[in-house]
């Protein structure tokens, strides 16, 4: 007879949103097929222009393919969760996985064990190998909210990533998209329904909402590193990315106005624009980024 721990470790569902990335999707499905802990179901929610991904036959026993016209990574995750609520009642964990990542073979197993070992954790993630880290000891940048403590969200709504090699960081305010969640803790909690495209910042809003509503902890396993390939396919240009980043952070601030004052968000945005536009070593990419933020400032001011 299986123990509770053994049964829990065999009760994971994986949701993957994708759009026009058949090669990347094929690679991540191969990674999942090689996991030391096999998920009981993998749900691919595809918004591609055609249904070519439906022809995939991954080496996964229970593979669900859903085609949608919703071109939103956030909504595609919601669609995947709706399928789970309707069809899988006995799961313990739900994992969200991007379509352009390569996971180590023990990724799911380690994350599941992290949650089993601490009942106060609602969710846990590894870290991306290509992540950028905010390193600064300057009081002014910390005050404005450009930099801050690893794993936390600054008053200016900037999410600071966790550095590698820190072990289990259980004081995190947010988790990245490739994360594992306790089924019961995210029940009836969804991603932003009106975010489009890559839905920048949707993972931050979702994870912090879970932490806030369930009054539980989030954990980052900084020793568990995966490759984020950052596929250029179906990815917005620099200007659009920065504009959506600022606008979606504004949504985050409106959800948690007490913890994250709006004046800090606006001040941070102004500092970014001025810094980009006045820099004597402006490059084209940086100028486009500044213009994107300037567009967003017109929206939030």
Buried (B, 14 or more C-beta within 10 A) or exposed (E): EEEEEEEBBBBBBBBBBBBBBBEBBEBBBBBBBEBEBBBBBBBBBBBBEEEEBEEBEBEBEEBBBBEBEBBBBBBBBBBBBBBBEEEBEEBBBBBBBBBBBBBBEEBBBBBBBBBBEBEEBBBBBBBBEEEEEBEEEEEEBBBBBBBBBBBBBBBBBBBBBBBBEBEBBBEBBBBBBBBBBBBEBBEEBBBBEEBBBBBBBBBBBBBBBBBEEBEBBBBBBBEBBBBBBEBEEBBBEBBBBBBBBBBBBBBBBEEBEEEBBBEBBBBBBBBBBEEBBEEEEEEEEBBBBBBBBBBBBEEBE
